[in-house]
Amino acid sequence: MADYMEIVNPANLEILEKIESADQQKVDEAVANAKQAWPKWAAMAPNDRAKLMRAFAKTVEENASELALIESKNVGKPIEDAKWEILEVAQVLLYYSGAVDKHYGATIPVAGGVDMTFNEPLGVVGAIVPWNFPALITSWKVGPALATGNVIIVKPAEWTPLSAIRLSEIALDCGIPKGVLTVLPGRGPVAGMGLVSHSDVAKIAFTGSTNVGKLIMQRASETIKRVTLELGGKSANVIFADADLDEAAKAAPMAVFGNTGQDCCARSRIIVEARVYEKFLEKLISYTKEVVVGDPLDSNTQVGPLVTKEHRARVDSFINPLESGVEVIFESKLPDLGGAFSPLRILATTKKTARVANEEIFGPVVTVIPFKDETEAIELANSTVYGLSGSIWTNSTGRALRVARALRSGTLSINSNSSVRTSTPFGGMGMSGIGRELGMEALRSYTEVKNVFISDHI
């Protein structure tokens, strides 16, 4: 009997669609079709592959309104954010269309001949994509995979498969051959792990929780499968007394409450120099009160619901009951819309070991912690197992560089809370993952280096 997944709109809990969940047979069929499509795609002239990818990017851009509406309804994402993300999908595909003929090998001086390297595609790639940025993170994996001559099977999150399905339809309409980009909706233990275990899948590119990343790494080891893992985060927003406090406080709310806090880059720990701690808190609360929580389809909305009622219950479990030594200093009101909405919460604590200051909540909750000096700021920022992103606010260039070099984090911003740009590498340290997405750096993990020596004696 077929297994069907109910796809729900988190803003009103209405069922959008029921989609059949892939079983092992469908996984095997998808891999077989991809394996058959790969040789022709890998052998295609670079200009022809780039042309198809440009057409894909252009068509995504032309259909941005449709795709944004799908994303907003499926994820609960504010419609203006969804529109921006879909346009970024088009930019990612366009960027990698330009990389098709630019992932060069090298010639290496050796005695007795000529030595050269080739960056060759791996073959069939499996991508397992999360529910917080379904379309955008799909593009992060599809772009470099296709540019380097691989074919790819995308397993979207079971809650949010709709935008990835539509992207695969657009790819076919643009002339990308069947089997080159496949979307396989299904549940993680069956469809996801089916790809991870499959002997004909050469690589898994996973974005999701650290615990699932560990399982994937273990299972992938059985076939010596390459993996890239972009996992959890508990990013620090470090604010020194010499910073522009108003600018830092104005930027801080959306650095954690954006996407309803469902962002591995969320600056969910604000670490503030003690002598300006109270002043900063006043400003932070004031700016947080201005954040508009509401209907995702309203263009004025900045924060929508959480992705499911189940996830809301998990977020609430960090607050009820609240551990000792932690205080809720602000909690927003909820819109009267039903759905999986959650209040914006600001917590304050001096307790370095507090659960809310160390575990990834993945919701609209921020913890504010004081520090006395630069040494303690670095210690606090590095005190979690994660190391994905973070920010440093200071007007001292020297301090900014010292602290940036000392923090164990893959992506940092100075006097800014941005983490992601199409052309720059993104990824984490520690329990935040292995490998890099985006930029030219991402191409490396989708290719194998082959070394060829040609003797000059014949």
N, C-alpha and C positions, 0 to 999 in steps of 0.2 A: 504494500500500500504506500502511495506517495506521501511524502511529508511536506506540508505546506506551511510557510511562514507568513504570519499576519504583519503587514507593514502599516504602522500606526502614525498618524499625525500627532506629535506630542503637545501641540498647542490646544487641541480639543479632544484628543484620544479617539478620533474617528479612524476606522480602518480604511486605508488608501487602496491597498491591493492585497491579494494573497498570491504568493510566489512559491513555486515548487522548489524545495531544497534539494540540492544535488546529492545523490548517493555516490558510492564508490564507483559504480558503473559509469555514471556521468563524468566523474573525474577522469577515469581511464579513457573515455571517448574524447574528452577535451584535450588531454595530453597527446593522444594518438593523432588527432587532427592538427594540433600545433606542431608536433614533430614532423608531420608530412609537409606542412607549409614552410618550415624553417629553411631548407636548402635554397629554395627559390628566392625567399626574402633576403637571406644573407648574401646571395650572389647578385642581387639586383644592383645595377649601376648606382653609385652614390647619388648622382644628380636626380635619378628617378625616385629613389627612396625619399630624398629630401623634398621633392616636389609633392609626393603623396602626403608627407607630414605637414607641409605648408597648407595643403588643401584641407587637411583635418583641422589645423589650427584656425583657418579662416572660417570654416563651417561652424566650429564651436562658437566663435565670436558672433557669427550671424544668428546663431540660435541661443544667445546668452540669456535672453528673457525667459524662454521656455525652460532652459536648464536651471536657471536661478529659482524659478517657481517650484520646480520639482525638488530642488535641494531645500528650499525654505519649508515646504510642507512636510518633507520626510524627516528633516533633522530638527525643525523648530528654529532654524537660523533666521535672524532678521533679513528681510528681503534685500536691503541695500548691501549688507555683508555678502549675501549669496551672489548678487550681481557682480560684485568686485571679485569674488573668488572664481567665478566662471570665466571672467575676462583674464584672470591670472592663469587659469588652465590653458587658455588659448596662447598666452605668452610663453608658458613653459614648453608647449608643443612647438611653437615657432622657434624658440631658442634652440631646442635640440634638433630641429630640422637643419639649422645652421652648423650643427656639430657633426653631422653625418660624415663629412670628409675631413674632419679636423682632430680626430683622436689618433694621432700619429704614433708610429713606431720610431725606432732610432737606428742609427748605424754606430757601431762601436769599434774603435781602433784595436785590432788584434794582429798578431804575427801570422804570416802564411796565408792570408786571404782577407775576406770581407765578412764581417759579422753584422747581422741585422735582426731587429725584433719586429714582430707583428702583433697588434692588438686585435685578437680574433673573438668573435661572439661566442657565448657559452652554449647557446641553443635554446631550449625551452626554459623560460623563467616563470616562477610562480610569485605573484604579488598578493599579499594579504593586507587589506586596507581597513583602517578603523572607521568608526561612525562619526567622529567629530568634524572631519573635513573630507567627506567621501570623494567628491569629484577632484578636489585640488590634490590630495595625496595620491589618488590614482594617476594623475598626470605626472607627478614626481617620479613615478616608477615606469610608466609607459614611455615617457619621452626618451630617457637615456637607453632604455631597453631596445626600443625600435631603432634609434639612431645608430646603435652599434651592431645592428644586424640580428638581434635576438627576436624571438616571438615570445608573447607574454600571455599568461592566464591570470586574470585578476579575480580574487575571491573577496568581494566586498563584505563588510560587516552585515550580519543577518538583520539588524534593525534598519539599515540604511542603504539598500542596494540600488535604488531607482536611478540615481544620476549616472552611476557607472554603467548600468544596462543601456541607458540612452546614449552614452558616449560610444559604446561599442557599435551601436546601430549607425551612428554618424560616421564612424570610421569605415564601415562597410560601404555606406553611401558615397564616400569620398574615393573609393577604389582601393582601399587597403585590403589585400586579399583575405579571404576567410581563413581563420586559423592563426592569423598573425596577432590579432588582439581578440581574446575571448574573455567574456565575463561569466563567471560561474557562481551564481548566488547559492549560498548554503550555510549550514551551521559549521562552526569552527572545528569541533571534534571529528566531523566526517569529511566535509569538503576541504577545510583548511589543512587538517593533518593528512588528508589523502594526498594533497599536493606535496606536502613536506616529505612524506614517505616514498613518493613515487620515484622509481629509479631513473626515469627518463626526464625528470625535472632537474636541471643543473644548478639552479639557484633559487633561494627564497628571499624576497625582499619584504620584510614585515615592519609594520608600524602598529604599535598597540601597547598593551601593558607589559611590565617587566616580568611578571609571573608567566604569562603566555610566551614571552620571548625566550625564557629559560627552557620551557618545554619544546619549543621549536628547535632551539639549538641542540638539545639532547637528541631529538628525533632525526634531525638533519645529519647528525654525526654517523648514523647508521649507513648512509650512502655517501659520506664525505661530501655533502652538499655545501656549496658556498652560501653564506647568509650575510645579509645586512639587517641590522636590528635598530630601529628608532623607537625607543621605549619611554618609560615614565620620566617625570621631572618634578622637582620641587624648587623652582628657580628663585633666586634671591634678588631683591631690588634694594641695593645698598645705597643709603642716602647719607652723605656727610654734611656736617653743619655748614660748610662753605658753599654748598650747592644752591641753585636757585630753587628754594623750597616750594614756591608757588607753582613753578613749572613742573617740578617733580610730583607734587601732590595732584596737580591737574591731570597729569599723564597716568598716574598710578591706577585709578579705578578700572579703566578699560584694559590695562595691562594684565589684570586678573579676572575681571568680570566679562570681558569680551568673549563671545561664544559661550556665554553662561559659565565661564570658568572651565569649560571642557577643552582644555588646550594644554598639551604637555609643556609648552613654553610659558604658561601663566606665571607671572611674578607673584606667587602666592605667599611668599615670605618677604615682608618689607622690614629691612633691618636699618634702624635709624639711629644716628648719633644722639646720645642721651641728652645733651644740652639743648637740642631742638626737638626732642621727641614729642612733648605735649603740643608744641606749636604746629608740628607736622600733622599730628592726629586731628587737630581742629580743622586744618585745611583739607585733609583727606576725607573726613566726614562730610564737610561742606560740598566738596566736588562729587562725592558719591551720591548725595541726595539729588543731584541734577541728572543722574543716569536714568534714562527712560526704559522701564521694563514693561513689555506689553505684547500685543498681537504681532507675530513675526511678519505679517503681510502689510502692516502699517509702516510706511516709509520713515516715520519718526522714531520707530522702536530701535533701541540700541542693544537690548538684551531680551532674548526670548526664553522659552522653557528649557528645562533639561530634556535629554533625549527620550527618557521613559520614566514612568512612575517608579519602577524598580531602582533606577539609578538615583532618583530623588531620595528614596528611602536610604540608600547607601550614604549619600551626602549628609542627610539629616542625622545619621548615626554618629557622626563626628561631633554633633552639637548636643544631642539628647541621648544620654546625659552629658553635660559638659564636664571635662576633667578639672580637678582642682588646680588653681594657679592660672586659669585662663578665664578671661572676662569677655562677654559680648558687649562691645561698646556702641555698635550700630547694627540695626536690622531693618531692612526696607519693608514696606508694605507690598503685598501681592496684588496683582491685577485680578479683577473679578471675572476670570475667563475659564476657570477650571484648568484642565490640562496638567502638565508636569512642571509647573512654575515653582521656583524656589527663591526665597528672599536673598538679597545681597547682604552678606554679613562681614563685619569687621571685628576681629578678635584681637585682644591685647594680652601679652604675657611676658614675663621675664624668665619663664621656665624653659631653658634650652632643650630639655628632653620632652617637652610637650608633644603629644601625638599629632596635634593639628599643625605643629611647626616642623614635623619631620616626615609624615606620610602624605602621599599624593591624594588629595580629596577629590579633585577633578570636578569641582563645582564652584559656585560663586561665593567662596569663603577666602578671606585673606587674614593672615596673622601678622601683627606688628610687634617687633621685638627691639628693645634698645641695645646699644653697644657703647662702650666707653672710649675706645680708641681704634686705630687702624688695625692693630694686631687682632683685637677681639672681633672686629668686623669680618676679617678674613676667616677667622676660626669659625664664626657662626655660618658664614656663607658656605663653607666647605664641610659643614657638620652633618650633611645627609649623604645617603648612598648614591644620590643622583648627581648628574653634572651636565645638564642639557643646555640651559640658557641662563640669562641673567643680565642685570643692569647695574651700572655704577654711576652715581650722580655726584659730581664734584667739579669745582672750578679750577682745581689744581691738575695740570697736565701730568706732572710727576707722579702724584698720587694715583691718578687714573691708570697710568701705565703699570705702576707697582702692583696695584690691586688686581688689575686684569691679568697680569702674569702669574699672580699667586692663586687665583681662583681656578679650581678644577672644573672647568665648564667648557663645552665645545663651541658655544656661541655667546658672545658678550656684546653689549652695547654701552657706550659711554654717553651719558646725558640723553638717553633715548631708551625706549622699551621695544624697539623692533628686533626681530630675530631672523626673519626669512626674506631673502631676495633670490630671484631666479638664478642669478649669475654667480652667487657665492655659496660655498659649501655649508651644509647644515647637518649637525649630528652631535652626539653626546659622548661623555666620558663616564666611567664607572658603570652603574646600573642603568644608565640612560642609553646604552646601546653600543653598537659596533658599526663602523663605516660612516659614510657621508652621503647625503642626498644633495641634489641641486649643483649648479655650477658645472664646470668641466671636470671637477673632482669626481662627480658621480659616475662618469663614464668608466672609470677604472674598475669599479666593482661589477660591471656588466661585460667585461672582457677578460680573456686569458692571454698572457704574454707568451708568445712562441718565439724561440730563439733559433735563427738559421745561420749557419756558417758555410761560406763558399770558399773552397780552397783555390789559391792562385797557382797551384802546381800542375793543373790539368788544362 
